[in-house]
């Protein structure tokens, strides 16, 4: 079975490492990496629990249009309310409204502490594969030049 070097090329100088994954295809190698590494990382938990308006999962819903981004960047104003935020979260999760409920309960109602362990693995996998999460690439080992 082929082997792939899998990781995030933008993070190669950070804490995240590349790993070698045995899989039938690049897509399967990425899937295995996301399920085995990414969904268990602290940085993903922080991304999901962060209530700030920049660089968080929540920002994907607060700022979806160019105008929303521009107004926030220039004035600090947020153009949508919690009702629209919730609608966008529910739209993102689609058929997985149980995930939307979990996220909204943590984001809107738990002011003191977000517990990322309440987010099931499949929900975390959904977020990294459907949201604006970090890109992961798989390179066939035999395509890498050896010297």
C-alpha positions as a printed Julia matrix, in Angstrom:
147×3 Matrix{Float64}:
   0.0    0.0    0.0
   1.35   3.48  -0.84
   2.73   5.82   1.81
   2.14   9.57   2.0
   3.77  12.44   3.82
   0.8   14.29   5.34
   0.56  17.61   7.14
  -0.14  21.3    6.79
   2.49  22.94   4.59
   1.78  26.39   6.08
   2.57  25.13   9.56
   5.81  23.32   8.83
   7.81  25.59  11.12
   5.33  25.38  13.95
   4.6   22.62  16.45
   2.71  20.44  13.99
   4.7   17.76  12.31
   4.3   15.9    9.1
   3.54  12.21   9.49
   3.8    9.24   7.18
   0.42   7.66   6.5
  -0.2    4.38   4.7
  -3.32   4.65   2.54
  -4.78   3.73  -0.84
  -5.02   7.36  -2.01
  -4.12  10.93  -1.1
  -7.73  11.55  -0.01
  -7.67   8.54   2.3
  -4.31   9.63   3.73
  -5.71  13.1    4.51
  -8.85  11.57   6.03
  -6.74   9.34   8.29
  -4.55  12.29   9.32
  -7.55  14.48  10.15
  -9.17  11.69  12.19
  -5.97  10.6   13.96
  -4.19  13.92  14.5
  -6.13  17.1   13.73
  -9.38  16.46  15.6
  -7.4   15.71  18.77
  -5.18  18.8   18.7
  -5.46  21.49  21.36
  -5.35  24.16  18.66
  -8.64  22.85  17.23
 -10.25  22.89  20.69
  -9.1   26.5   21.11
 -10.44  27.38  17.65
 -13.86  25.93  18.51
 -14.06  27.5   21.97
 -12.63  30.91  21.13
 -15.31  33.61  21.41
 -13.21  36.32  19.8
 -14.11  37.83  16.47
 -10.82  37.05  14.77
  -9.35  33.68  13.85
 -12.02  31.63  15.56
 -14.7   29.25  14.36
 -17.27  31.85  15.45
 -15.77  34.42  13.09
 -16.83  32.2   10.17
 -20.42  33.07  11.08
 -20.1   36.66  12.29
 -18.29  37.77   9.14
 -19.4   36.07   5.95
 -19.59  39.0    3.56
 -17.01  41.49   2.39
 -19.12  44.3    3.86
 -19.28  42.61   7.29
 -15.5   42.18   7.28
 -14.87  45.73   6.08
 -17.17  47.4    8.62
 -15.72  45.37  11.48
 -12.15  46.14  10.38
 -12.79  49.86  10.06
 -15.23  50.58  12.91
 -15.35  47.48  15.12
 -19.1   47.22  14.52
 -20.77  43.87  13.94
 -23.56  44.01  11.38
 -25.46  40.87  12.38
 -27.21  39.9   15.59
 -27.26  36.62  17.53
 -30.36  35.46  15.63
 -28.5   35.7   12.3
 -25.39  34.17  13.89
 -27.46  31.18  15.03
 -29.1   30.85  11.59
 -25.66  30.75   9.96
 -24.37  28.16  12.42
 -27.43  25.98  11.74
 -26.98  26.39   7.99
 -23.32  25.35   8.27
 -24.13  22.18  10.18
 -27.03  21.32   7.84
 -28.44  17.9    8.69
 -26.31  17.81  11.85
 -28.45  20.11  13.98
 -27.29  18.24  17.07
 -23.8   19.64  16.37
 -25.28  23.12  15.92
 -27.06  22.77  19.27
 -23.85  21.7   21.03
 -21.84  24.54  19.53
 -24.47  27.21  20.15
 -24.99  26.03  23.72
 -21.26  26.4   24.41
 -20.85  29.65  22.47
 -23.98  31.59  23.41
 -24.84  30.25  26.84
 -21.67  29.17  28.6
 -19.96  32.42  29.5
 -17.39  30.98  31.85
 -15.96  27.9   30.23
 -16.16  26.07  26.95
 -15.57  22.35  27.24
 -14.29  21.05  23.88
 -14.64  17.47  25.11
 -18.4   17.93  24.7
 -17.86  18.16  20.93
 -17.84  14.59  19.58
 -15.06  13.47  17.24
 -17.41  13.36  14.25
 -18.44  16.96  14.91
 -14.81  18.07  15.07
 -14.13  16.15  11.85
 -17.12  17.88  10.22
 -15.76  21.29  11.24
 -12.28  20.66   9.82
 -13.63  19.26   6.55
 -16.42  21.8    5.96
 -15.14  25.0    7.57
 -12.16  27.29   7.06
  -9.77  25.05   8.92
  -6.11  24.69   8.07
  -5.34  22.96   4.78
  -3.74  19.54   4.88
  -1.85  18.01   1.99
  -0.65  14.5    1.23
   2.42  13.89  -0.92
   3.23  10.37  -2.15
   6.51   9.31  -0.56
   7.75   7.97  -3.88
   7.25  11.44  -5.42
   9.77  12.98  -3.01
  13.28  13.27  -4.38
  15.89  11.47  -2.32
  19.56  12.47  -2.4
